[in-house]
Amino acid sequence: MLLLTRPRCCRPTTSPRLAHAALRCNSLHLHTGDAHNVFDAVHAPDHRQCSALLRARTASGDHAGSASLLRGMIGRGLRPDRLALASAVKSASALPDGGAFGSCLHGFVVRAGYAAGVAVAKAVMDMYGRHGALADARRVFDEMSCPDAVCWNILITGSSRAGLSDDVFGLFRSMLACGVDESMPTAVTVAVVIPVCAKLRDLRAGRTVHGYVVKTGLESDTLCGNALVSMYAKCGGGSGIMGDVRRAFSSVRCKDVVSWNSIIAGYSENGLFGEALALFGQMISEGCLPNYSTVANILPVCSFMEHGRHCSKEVHGFVFRSGLCTDVSVCNALMAHYSKVCETRVVESIFTSMDSRDIVTWNTIIAGYVMNGYHSRVLDMFRRLLSTGMAPDSVSFISLLTACAQVGDVIGGMGVHGYIFRRPALHQETSLMNALISFYSQCDRLDAALNSFDDILDKDSVSWNAILSACANRGQNIEEFIRLFSEMCRKVTRCDSITILNVIGVSTSCGIKMVQEAHGCSLRVGYIGDISVANAIIDAYAKCGHTQDADILFRNLAGRNIVTDNTMISCYLKNNSVEEAEIIFHQMSEKDQTTWNLMIQLYARNNMCDQAFSLFHQLQCPDAVSITNILLACIQLSSVQLVRECHGYMLRASLEDIHLEGALLDAYSKCGNIANAFNLFQISPNKDIVTFTAMIGGYAMHGMAEEAVELFSDMLTLDIKPDHVVLIALLSACSHAGLVDAGIKIFKFARETYRVEPTAENYTCMVDLLARGGRLQDAYSFALDIPPHLANANAWGSLLGACNVHGEVRIGQLAADHLFAMEGGDMGNYISVSNIYAADEKWDGVEYVRKLLTSKDMKKPAGCSQALVHSQ
């Protein structure tokens, strides 16, 4: 923070440091540019004419021309006056690379003896402030005998622009301590300081400045009032603050369009959409014409209103009647709104009607197509953009990469990457490089994502979160994730909630110990209070089967939302804890569709069909998930009629959901009506892996193995890649039908041709297929070849059962040894081995098994039976 003291009243002096800058002013004599044209056109120009022309150029925004003219004047020995020099410094402030030119001008000012001029000094201070040279601006300020409020405001504005909030507050306090009327804070000062309070959400500091405003009578000033309205709105949350917003607005004597925009945006940001819309109507009725910002603020409000579409049409109508439709920015705002509410035809209509378009226009319609899934139109519109000669910017390419990622167009995305790589300006855009990481991540190209990450020159938190998310989405890259996370902790000051969510996501796949470490990490960085982080930790504990830990965290949370309750109900669903879930359900003051669907699923899975149907009937508008869950209850009751009723509702409600179709197929099959299942499959317009799997599973369930294999061939003909789920259904069908060779062929084909990585269930099905077919030696050899991390007791149990059926003692004993090592406490396994020995009349083996049971203190449970006598 700058150390500020009350300014001394002294004669202006020329600092040796500043005077030294005059040595660099020789550069002013170079590159006179088009100044020759000016001097050639004017007969014997004098310094007054040139000074006036220089001031005119700066006033009209021709800053490059102003700088060129000044060089020409100095080259011809014409001395500009103070106001002309102030204008030239102002032009240097506006030029992108005007810092060095401005420093040279300062040196010229000092050498020419103009340093004492107030107008020139202010211009020099402003120039240094705009170019971030605050120390130089402060030196100029310190050399002024009696700086006025404008000088202070220039310093405060420069500090605010540089993000030095402490300096802003310090300078404001020094202004107050100065005690000179000319140096006291003005409306401009307040308009600069108040936004800093808003940015920091520092309501206390904002109220302090507001107190000064009231005491000095500035409360009715439009500039001050607008800043106060915006500040209170940004620090809002609660009726008290919104009351302050309204009072600050009411205090403004002459409300302009910025006043109305500030209060409309404030109400909108705080979720008071009805009030924001009412203020928009009041604004129009009081004769204040809305501008682009008004339309941009009010259109999102319409999206949240009950009759929002109607409201947005009215806003659109007003825009058309008032002539605002000729404003490109207003049309862009309308297009963005209609894209969000999925009215693509209206977006296209507005786009077509526009006489002129800027890059934002093109980006808006391209982003709208991406948002609404019109990927082919994205490429067409991008080609049209290129044909106009307008250069696409980083936003254009971000939309293009998003479209490529959504359709899995790796080649197209790599083409975009190549275009970016060939243009250094785009390559330095961090947001664009972040989009590249996300694109490669979604296309499962982690190596390319890592390379793109390494190419980012200025990594921000989004960059780190994007690459961490890419590693987290692929379970086998845990080590890379940990390496990057450790590097991030070293290089980034503080992790955000997105980072912690990525850590929790990875920890879930690594087991309970890692989840507990992630929980501890969230506590250390202070994000356990973030409700989304807390919900993720609860879900992680639930997925690891630690319901008690999830329950403890849930009950100790200071703040919960509907997602928290749903997450906990989902946790109880995984453990079939009906009573605990019911307690939360009945305590919830607000329930959404997800809440009802979870409870219906919980009841259906636990064979509590009456309760499931009771909740289902309370739903006002069941969705696809609701129907999918209630179908579980229909299956429990084996009621084809109820399944048909669900099917009928799906048709009437136009619930076109491929997963729901698969659930209906499965329900018809499990209720014994394979014909209806096949008819539904036949008329399905968009068959995918889900519907094929359901139908193949239905055939397998009904012993129609040949039909299942034939349907699998049809699926491959449609270029639908098989997965491990459909493989389970096929192998099960072949196993029960004795089609051993067909099953082996399908397993090898899926693995070698389609790169399907077999799961533990797939290996178990193969062992069962071979064992049921009597090929016990092959089954045993296959079981031995199962990767250790996928080997389980089910495979050896299937082989042991088959050995029992076929009376194979030797392989049965070998299978039993493996089984006892995995499940030494399962009584059934010992009984199966005993039965194998008994069937082969190997009584020594039977006795050996009984001794094993005795040594392990295991007893075969006694058989029992029951009979119904007089309803008792």
N, C-alpha and C positions, 0 to 999 in steps of 0.2 A: 504494500500500500504506500502511495506517495506520502511523504512527510510534508504537511502543509502548515504554513505559518501565515499570520496576517501580513499582507503585502506592505512593503515600506514605500513611503512617498519620497522618491529620489529622482534625480535627472536620469533620462535614458542613457545608457552606455552601450558601447558596442563590444560584445564579448570577443576575445581573441579567437575563440573556436568558430564563432559565426563569421568573423572577418576573414578567417582562413578560407571560408567557402567561396570568397570572391575570386580566389585563385583558379577556381574551376569554371568561372563564367566564360572562359574562352570558348567553351563548347557551344555557347549561344550563337557564335559567329558562323557555325557550320550548318549545312543542310537548309538553306534559305527556301528551298522548295518553290511553291507557287507565289511567293511574295513578289518575285520579279514581275509577274503579270499585273499586280496591283500598282507597283511603282511605274510600270510602263504606261498604264492607262491614265494616270494622274499627272498633269503637268506641274512640275516643281512642287511635289507634295511637301508640306511642312509637318512638324511633330504634332501640331494640334489636330490636323486632318487624320493623320495615321492613328493617333491615340483614340479619336472618336470612332474610327473604323474598327479598331481593335476591341473597344468596349462593345460595339454593335455585334461583332462576330461572337464574342463570348455570350452576350445576351441571347443570341439566336441559337446557341448550342453548337456553333461551329468551332469547337475547341482546338481541333488540329489546325484549322485555318488561323485562329488567333495566335497559336504558338509560332506558326510559320511567319506570320506578319511581324511579330515581335523580333524574330531573328533578322528579318529583312531590315527593320528599322535600325537595329543596333549595328548591322553591317554597313548602313549608310550614314551612321553617326547621328541619327535622329533620336532624341531623348524622350521616351514616353513619360507622361505625367503619372502622378500617384494613382489615380483611379484606373488608368490604363494598365499599370503594373499590377494592381489588385485584381483586375480582370484576367490578366495573363496568368497569375498564380492560381486563380479559380479554375482556369482552363487546364492547368497542370494537374489540379486535383481530380478533374474529371477524366483525364486520359488514363487508360489502363496501365501504361508504363511511364507515367508522368512523374514518378518519384524523383528520379535523377534530374530531370528537367526542372522540377520544382526546387530542388536543392541548389541548382545553379542560379535560378532566379533569385533565391534568397541571398546568395552571395552578391549578385548584382545589386540587389536592393541595399545591402549594407554598404557596398562600395560607393553607390550613387548617393548615399545620404538620406535614403527614404525610410530607414528602419524606424524612425520615430513616428511615421505616419500610421494613424490608428487603422485605417482601412486596409493598408498593405499588411500590417502586422496580423490583423485578424485573418486575412486571406492566407498568409503563410502558416499561421497556427492551424487553420482548417485543412490546408493541404497536407501538413504533416500528420494530422489526426486521421485523415482519410486513408493515408498510406501506411498507417500503423506505427509511425515514428513518434510515439507519444512523448518520449524523453526530449526530442527536439522541440516539439510543440510546447512543452513545459518550460524550456529555456527561454523561448520567445515570450511566453506569458510572464515569467519572472522578471524580464527586463522592462516590462511595461510599468509606468509610474502609478497609474490608477486604472487598472483593468475594470471594465464595466461588465454588466451581466452577460453581454454577448460573448465576451472573451471566456468567462467561466463556462458558459453553455457549450462553447466549442470544445473545451477540455473535457467536460462531462460527456458530451456526445461521443468524442473519440474513445473515452474509456468504456462507455457502454457498448460501442461497436466492437471493441476488442474483448468484451466479456469480462472486464475488470470491475465487478460489482462493488467490491470493497472501496476501490478508488472513487467510484461514482458517489457512494454515500459519504466518503470522506470529503470530497469536493463540495458536496451539498452542505455539509456541516460548516465548512470553511466559509462558504458564501454567507451563511447566517451569522457567523462570528465576525465577519468583516465589519458590519455595522454601518456601511455606507449605502445610502439609498440606491445609487447607480449600480451597486454590485449585489443587491438583494435578488433572490430567486424570482424569476418571472414565470409566466404561463408556459413558455418554451422549456424552462428548466424542469418544471413539474411534469411536462409531457415527455421528458426524457427519463426522469428518475422513476416515475410511477411504473412504466413498463418493466424496469429492472426488478422492482418489487414483485410484479406479476410473474415474471419469469422464474424467480426464486420461490414463488408461492409464500412470500414473506408478508403475511397480512398485517403483522404488527408494524413493520416499517411503512407499509402502505397507509395505514391509519395515521401514523405520525405525520407523514407528508400531507395527508388530507387535512389534518388539524391546522397545519400552516396555511393551506389553501383557504380554509374557512376564515381564519383570523385576518388574512390579508385581502379578503373579499374577492378572491379569484374563483370562487366556487361556481359562479355563473358564467365564467369564461368557457367558450366552446371547446377550446383545446384541452383545458384542464378537465372539464367534465367528461369528455370522451375517454381520456386516459383513465380516469377514476372508474368509469363504468366497466371498461375492459378489464381493469385490475381486479375489481371485486368479483367479476364473473369468473375469471380464471382461478381465483382463490376460493371459489364458491363451494357449495355443499351445505345445504340447509336453508331454511326459510329466512333466517336472520340475515345471512349474507345477501340473499336475493333482494331483501328489503333495502339493503345498502345500495345495491345496484339501481333499484328503482328511484331511491332518493337522490342519488348522484345524477341520474338522468333527468329527473324533474327539476333539478337546480340549474340546469343549463338554460340560459335565457334564449339564445338563438340556436336551435337545434339544426344541424346540417345532416347530410346523408350519412356522414361518418358516425354521428351520434346514434342514429337509428340502427345502422349496421352493427354498432358495438353492443347495443342492448339486445337486438335480435339474436346475434351470435352468442351472447351471454346466456340467454334463456335456453337456446338450443343446446349449448355445451353442457348445461346442467339438467337436461332431460325434460324441460318444461316446454314441450312442443306446441301444445295448444296456446299457451301464452305468447310464444314466439310468432305463431301464425296470426294471432289477434293484433300484435304489434305491427306486423307487416300491413294489415288492413288499416290500422290507425295511421301509419306512415303515409299511405296513399291518400286517405281521407283528409289529411292535413296539408296536402299539396306538395309533399316532398317526393321528388321523382327518384325511384330506386336506380341503382347502378349495378354494375357487374357483381360487386361484392354482396349486394343485397340478394340478388338472385342466387348466387353461390351459397349463401347462408340459409335461405329459405327452402330451397329444393330438397336438401337432405331431411329437413323437418317433415316435409310431405311424405317421405318414405316411411316414417314412423307413425303417422296418423292413421286412424281407423279407416277414414275415407281419403287416404293419401293420394291415390291416383286421381281422384276428382279434384283435389286441391292443387296438385301439380298441373293439371290441365288449365285450371283457372289462372295460375301464375303464368303459364305459357301464353294464355290468351292475353293477359295484361302486357306481357313482353311484346307481343305482336302489335297490339293496339297503340302502345306508347312509342313504338319505333325502335325499341331496344334490340329488336331482332337483327338490326344492321350492325350491332356491336359483335365482333368476332368472339370476344371473351364471354359474352352472355350466351351466345349459341353454343360455345364449348361447354358451359355449365349445364345447359339444357341437355346436351348430348350425354354428358357424364351421368346425369340423373336418370334419364330414360334407359341407359345401359344397365344401371343398377337395378331397375325394376323390370328388366327383361323385355322392354319394348323396342326391339331392334329395328322394326320398320319405321318407327318414329325417328329414331336416331338417323337412319339412312335418309329419311325425308328432309330433316334439318340440314344434314350434310350436303344434300343435293341442292338445296335452296340457297346456300351461302354463296355470295358473290366473290368473297375473298376468304382464304383459309391460311392459317399459320400452322406451324409445326405442332402446336398443342391440339389443333383440330384433328389433324391426321392421327396423332397419338391417341386421342380420345376415342375415335371410331375403331381404331385397331384394338385398343384395350377392351372396348365394348364387345367386339367379336370374340376375343379371347375369353372374356368373362362369361359369355353366353354359349360357348362351345362351337362357334362357327369358324373352325380352324382353316378350312379352305379359303374362306373370305379374307382371313388375315393375310395370307400370302398374296392374294390378288390386290388387296388394298395397299400392301407394302410396295408392290410393283408399280402401282399407280403413283404412289408417293415419289418413288425414284424417277418416274417419267416426267414429273413436274420440274425436276432440277433442284428441288429443295432437299437439303442434306438432312437425313434422319439423325436424331440425337440419341443419347443413351436410353431415354425412355422408350423410344421406338424399338430399340433392340431388346430391351427387357421384356416388352410384350411379345416380341417375336420368339425369344427364347422360351417364354412361358408356354406359348402355343406349341412349339416343337417338343417340349417336355411332356405336355398333356397327351400328345398323340405318339410319343416315343420315337420321334423323327431325329435320330442321332445324327444322320448325315446332314440334315438341314441345320441343326444346331452347331455342328462343327464348321459348317460354311459360315455361319454368323461369327463364330469364334475367329476364323481366319480373317474375316473382314475387319474385326476389331483389332486383331493383332497387327494388321498392316497400317493402322492409324493410331499413332502414339497418343493423340488427344483423347480418343475413346479408351485406349488401353489404361489411361491414368484415372478413369472414372471408377471409383471404388464400388459404387452401387451396381454398375454394369458387371464388374468382375464377380461381385457377390451373386448376381443372377446366373452367371456362368457356372459357379459352384453348385447352385441349386439345380440347374439344368442337368449337369452331369450326374449329380446325386440321384435325381429322379429316374435317369436312364441307366442307373446301376453301373456307372463308370467312375469308380472311386479314384483310380489313378489319375484320370483327367481332371477330376475335381481338386485333387491335391496339387497338381501342377498349376492349375488356375489360381489356387490359393497362394502358392509360392510366388506367383507373378504379381500379386497385388503389392503396390509400393507403399500405400498408406492403409494398413488394415484397421478396420473399426470393429466394434463389438459384433456387428452383423456378420462380418467376414468370419470371425472366430465361431460364432454360433452356427453359421451355415456349414462350415467344414466339420464341426463337431456333430451336427445333425446328420451329415452324410455318413460319418463313421457309425453313428448310433443306429442308423437304419439298417445297417448290415451287421448282424450279430457276430460275424467272425473277425471284425476289425476292432476288438476291444483294446488290444495293446496300442494300436495307432491312436485310438480315442484318448487313452490315458496319457500318451506322450504329448498329444496336442493340448490336452487340458492342462497338463503341468506347465507347458510352454506358455500358455495363455495366462496362467496365474503369475508367471514371472514377468510378463510383458504388459499386461493390462492391469490398470489400477484396481478395478473391482469387477467381479462377475455380476451379470444381471440375472433376472429370474428365468430368462430363456436358457441361459447356460446351465442353471441348476436343474431345469426340467430335462435337458439333454442328459445330464449326469444321472438323474433318477431313472430315465428311460433305459440307459445302458445297464445300470445296476440291477434292474429287474431281471434281465436275462443272465446275470452272473450269480444270483442267489441271495439269500437273506443277509449274509455278512456284508456284501457290497451295498445292499439297500440301507442297512443300518449306518454304514459309512456315509452314504449320500445324505441320509437324514441328519447326521452330525455336521456335515458340510453346510447344509442349508441353515442349521442353527448358528454356525460360526459366522457366516456371511450375512446373517440377519434376514433371511428370506422365508423363514418358517411362517411368518405372519402373512405372507402373500398367499391368498386363498387358493390360487391355481397350483402353487408349489405344494401346499398342504394336501390338496386333493390328489396330486400325483403320488405323494408318499403313501397315502392311505391305499391307493390303488396298487402300488408296488408291493406293500405288505400283503394285500389280499392275493395277488398273483403268486406270491411265494408261499401262500398257505398259512401265513401268520396273522390270523384274524384277530387274535388278542391284541397284538401290537397296533394293528389298524384301529381297533376299538378304543384303545387307550388314547391314541393321538386324536381320534374323532371327538371324544368326550372332553378333552382338554383344550380344544380349539376355542379361542375367544370369539371368533367370527366364523359363521358358516353361511353357505348359500345353498341353493337348490342342487347345485352340482355336487357339493359335499355330501348331502343326504343321499343323492342317487348313487354316488360312488360307494358309500357304506352299504346301501341296500344291495348293490352289485357284489360287494365283498361277501355278504351273507348268502347271496344267491349261489356263489361258488361253493359254499360249504353247506348248502341246504338248511341254513339256520332260519327257519320260518318265523319263529316267535320274535327273535331279535329284529328281523326286518319289519315285522308288523308294528313293533313299538315305534320305530323311526317313522314308518309310513303314517301312523295315526297322529304323531306329534308334528308332522310337517304342516305349516300354515299355508304353504303354497306348493302345489304339485303340477308338474308338467307332463307331457305325453310320455317322456322317458320313465318317469316314476311309475305310472300306471302299467306300462309295458313290462318293466322289471318285476313288478309284483305278480302280474298275470303269468309271466314265465316261471317265477318261483313256485306259485301254486300248481301250475301244470306239471312241472318237473317232479313235484312231490306228491303227485296223484291226488291233489286236492281240487278236483275238477269243479265242484260246486262253487268254491270260492273264486276260482279262475273265471268262470262264466259270470258270476255276480259282479266282479270288477269290470269285466268286458262290457256288460250291459250298461254300466255307468259311464262309459266313454261316450262323449258326444260325437266324436269323429275318429273312429279307429283308423290307423294308418297301416302300411304294409307290415311293419314290425308287430303291431297288435294282432293282425290276422295270423302271422307266422307263429306267434306264441300261443294263441288259442288253438291252433291246429294240433299242438302237443296234447292238449286236453282231449281233443276229438280222437286222437290216436289212442289215448289211454282208455277211452270208452269204446273204441273200435266201431265208431259210428260213421258210416259212409254218408248218411243223411246230413249230419252236422258238417262234414267236409264239403258236401255239395252246397250247403248254405253259405259257408265261407267263400266258396268259389263264386257263388252268385253275387255276394257283396263286392268281391274284388272286381267283377265285371261292371257292376252298376256304378261303383265309385271310381272306375278307370284307374285302378292301382296297377300301373304297368311297372312291375318290379321283378327282375329276373330271379332274385333270390326267393321271392314269394312263390313264383311259379315252380321253382325247385321244391319248396316246402309242400306245395299242393300235390305235386307228383309223388313225393315221398308219403304223404298222408293217404292218398288213394291206394298206393301199393300196400302200406302197412295195414290198411283196413280191408284188404282182400280184393280190391277192385282194380286189377291191373289193366282192364280194358279202358276205363275212364282215364287212368294215368297215361296210357298210350295216346288216347285221343287228344288230351291236353298237350302232350309232347308234340303231336303232329301239327297242331294249329299254332304253336308258339312261333311268332315271327322272327324272334332273335335268339336262336339257340346258341348257347355257349357251354363252357365246361360245367357250369352248375346244373343246367337242365339235363345234359347228357349223363352226368354222374348220377343224378336222381333216378333217371329212367333205367340206367344200367343196374343200379342198386335194387330197383324194383324187380327187374328180371331175375337178378341173383336171389332175391328173397323168395321168389315164386319158383325157383328151380329151373328157370328158363335160360340155361347157360349159353346155349347156341345163339339165342336171340341177343343176349348181352354181348357176345363176341362180335356178332354181325353189326350191332349198333356201334360198337367201338370202331370198327372199320369205317363206318359212315362218318364218324366224328373225325377220324384222321383225314378222310377225303376232303372235309371242309377246312382243313388246315388248323384245327383246334388242337393245341398242344396238351397232351395228357399231364396229369399231376399225380401225386402220391395217393390222393383220395379215390380217384376213379380206378387206380391200380388196385386198391384194397377191394373194391366192389367186384372187379373182374376176377381177381385171384380167388375170392370167396366163392363166386359162382362156379368157377372151374373146379375148385376143390370139392364142392358138394355134388357136382355132376360127374366127377371122375375124369375130367378133361386135363390130365396131368401135362401132356406134351403141349397143349394149347396154352396152358398157364405159364409154363417155362418160357415158351416163345414170346408171350406178351411181356413177361418180366424183362427178358433180355432186350427186346425191341424198345421198350420204354426207356431202359437205362442207357443203351448204346446209341440209339437214334435220336431220342428227344432229351437226353441228358437229365432224366428224372433221377434225383438222388433218393434212393430208397430210405424209408423211415423204419423204425423198430417194428411198426405194425406191418409194413410190407414184408420184412424178413420173416416175421412170425407167420404170415399168410403163406409164404413159400414153403416153410417147414411143414405147415399143416397140409398144404397141397401134396407134397411128396409123401408124407407119412400116411395120409388117408388113402393114397393110391398104392400103398404097399411097398413103396420104394424107401424102406427104412434106412438102408445104408446111405443112400443119396441124401436123405433128410438129415442124417447125423453129420455127414461131411459138410453139408450146407450150413448147418447150425454152428459148426466149429469155425467156419469162415466169416461169420457175422462180425463186423467191427466191434471191438470191446465196449465202446461207449453206446452201442445200440443193442447189445445182447441183453435179453431179459428173461424172466422166468416163464413167460407165456410160450415162447418158442420151444423150450425144453419140456414144458408141460404138455404141449400138443404132441410132441414126439413120444413122451412117456405114455400118453393115452392111446396112441396108435400101437405102440408096442404091446400094451395090455390087450388090445383088440386082436392083434395078429400073433400074440404069444411069443414075442421076440424077447428072450430073457437077457441076452448079452447087451444088446443096444439099449434095452430098457434100463439095465443096471448103470450103464455109462451115462444115460440121460439123467437118471436119478442122482448120480453123484454131482452133476452140474446143478441140478435143481436144488438139492439139499444145501449146496454152497450159497445159493441165492436166497432161498426161502426155507431156512431150516426149521421154522416154526409152523409150517403149513401141514396140518394133520392129513389132508387129502393126498398129498404127494406120497407119504409113507404107506397109506392104504393102497394106492395104485401099485406101488412096487410089490407090496405083500400079495396083492391079487395076481400079479404076473408070476411070482414064484409059485403060488398055489395052483394056478392053471397048469403049470409045467410040472407039478408035483415035486417041487424042490422045497421040501419042508424045512430044511436047514436055513434056507433063505428067509422063509416066513418067520422062523424063530429069531433070526438075526435082526429082522426089522422090528419085531416085538421088543427085543432087548434094547434097541435104539430108542423106541418110544418110552420104555421104562426109565432109561438113563436120563432122558430129557424131561421126565415127569409129565408126559403127554398121555392123555387118555382119549380113546374113541368115545364120542358122546353117545349115550344110549338112545336108541330109536324110540319114538313115541308117536301116538296117533290120537285123534280126537273125534268125537261123534256128537252130533247135535241131537239133544234129547229134550223134547218139549220146549223148544226155543231157548234152552239154557246152554 
